[in-house]
Amino acid sequence: MGSFAKVPIASAAGLPESTLRLNTVPKEERVFNQAVAAAAGQLNEAGYLGAGREVKYSIEQGTHTPVIQVVDSQTKEVITQWPAAYVLQLAAEMKTRAKDLG
């Protein structure tokens, strides 16, 4: 998987609210992110993905893109991720290039 930085979203899983960078995220977006994180927590609590797997929700720091991962509970290895790491890398590169041009 790629080595992009992520900003975790506060959720029912107990992540601290301070990780949201409240001063830069619009209220509607915060509410949406918290709802998605809570839904991920409910999926995990219900064991929806089966034994040994959990859903993680985060925001990719460079592009502020929501990321959902299915992770092995024991090894923390990412089984699958949406969007894929290479897509996030491309988006970050495009954002950097656009910033450099304008």
MIVEXVO-175921 format. One line per field, with one value per residue (C-alpha): residue in one letter; z, x, y. Coordinates in Angstrom, 2 decimals, padded with zeros to 5 digits, always signed. Example, Ala and Ser with C-alpha at 12.3 -4.5 7.8 and 13.67 -1.06 7.14 Angstrom:
# MIVEXVO-175921
res: (A; S)
z: (+007.80; +007.14)
x: (+012.30; +013.67)
y: (-004.50; -001.06)
END
This chain:
# MIVEXVO-175921
res: (M; G; S; F; A; K; V; P; I; A; S; A; A; G; L; P; E; S; T; L; R; L; N; T; V; P; K; E; E; R; V; F; N; Q; A; V; A; A; A; A; G; Q; L; N; E; A; G; Y; L; G; A; G; R; E; V; K; Y; S; I; E; Q; G; T; H; T; P; V; I; Q; V; V; D; S; Q; T; K; E; V; I; T; Q; W; P; A; A; Y; V; L; Q; L; A; A; E; M; K; T; R; A; K; D; L; G)
z: (+000.00; -000.47; +002.20; +002.26; +005.44; +006.83; +009.33; +011.34; +011.83; +015.32; +015.60; +017.87; +017.94; +020.33; +018.13; +019.63; +018.26; +017.94; +014.92; +012.80; +012.60; +013.40; +012.31; +008.67; +008.09; +007.32; +009.77; +007.11; +006.17; +009.83; +010.36; +007.25; +008.26; +011.77; +010.39; +008.05; +010.88; +013.15; +010.41; +010.08; +013.84; +013.69; +010.90; +013.04; +016.18; +014.23; +012.74; +009.29; +007.53; +009.41; +011.95; +011.68; +009.51; +010.29; +008.43; +008.89; +007.71; +007.41; +005.43; +003.28; +004.48; +001.20; -000.89; +001.88; +000.18; +002.26; +002.41; +003.45; +004.20; +005.05; +007.41; +008.96; +012.67; +013.87; +011.41; +010.50; +006.85; +004.40; +002.50; +000.21; +000.05; -001.72; -003.47; -004.20; -002.92; -006.44; -007.11; -003.97; -005.06; -008.50; -006.92; -004.61; -007.52; -009.58; -006.65; -006.23; -009.94; -010.01; -006.99; -008.65; -011.84; -010.20)
x: (+000.00; +001.06; +002.58; +000.07; -000.77; -004.26; -006.27; -008.49; -012.15; -013.64; -015.96; -017.70; -014.35; -013.06; -010.84; -010.27; -012.45; -009.34; -008.21; -010.87; -009.10; -012.43; -011.38; -010.87; -013.68; -017.18; -019.87; -021.80; -018.66; -017.88; -021.40; -021.11; -017.66; -018.86; -021.89; -019.74; -017.27; -020.14; -021.50; -018.05; -018.02; -021.45; -020.31; -017.32; -019.43; -021.89; -019.05; -020.48; -017.17; -016.55; -013.96; -010.61; -011.68; -012.68; -013.64; -011.59; -012.63; -010.25; -009.55; -006.42; -004.62; -003.16; -006.35; -008.98; -010.41; -012.48; -010.84; -012.45; -010.24; -010.95; -008.17; -007.05; -007.79; -004.68; -001.97; -003.52; -002.72; -004.97; -007.00; -008.71; -009.13; -011.39; -010.14; -006.98; -003.68; -002.43; -005.53; -004.83; -001.22; -002.31; -004.77; -002.06; +000.33; -002.33; -003.13; +000.56; +000.98; -002.13; -000.84; +002.55; +000.92; -001.49)
y: (+000.00; +003.60; +005.77; +008.60; +010.45; +010.10; +012.09; +009.73; +010.59; +010.56; +007.59; +005.19; +003.36; +006.04; +008.19; +011.66; +014.47; +016.68; +014.65; +016.34; +019.72; +021.35; +024.83; +023.78; +021.27; +022.61; +021.47; +019.50; +017.60; +016.86; +015.52; +013.33; +012.03; +011.24; +009.38; +007.29; +006.56; +005.53; +003.24; +001.65; +001.12; -000.52; -002.85; -003.84; -004.37; -006.54; -008.60; -007.97; -008.63; -011.85; -012.85; -011.16; -008.20; -004.65; -001.48; +001.69; +005.14; +008.06; +011.20; +011.32; +014.44; +015.69; +015.61; +015.47; +012.39; +009.93; +006.49; +003.21; +000.22; -003.39; -004.46; -007.74; -007.27; -009.05; -008.03; -004.63; -005.44; -003.62; -006.22; -003.71; +000.03; +002.56; +004.57; +002.61; +004.00; +004.73; +006.86; +008.89; +009.32; +010.56; +013.00; +014.34; +014.80; +016.59; +018.86; +019.71; +020.44; +022.64; +024.53; +025.05; +026.37; +028.75)
END
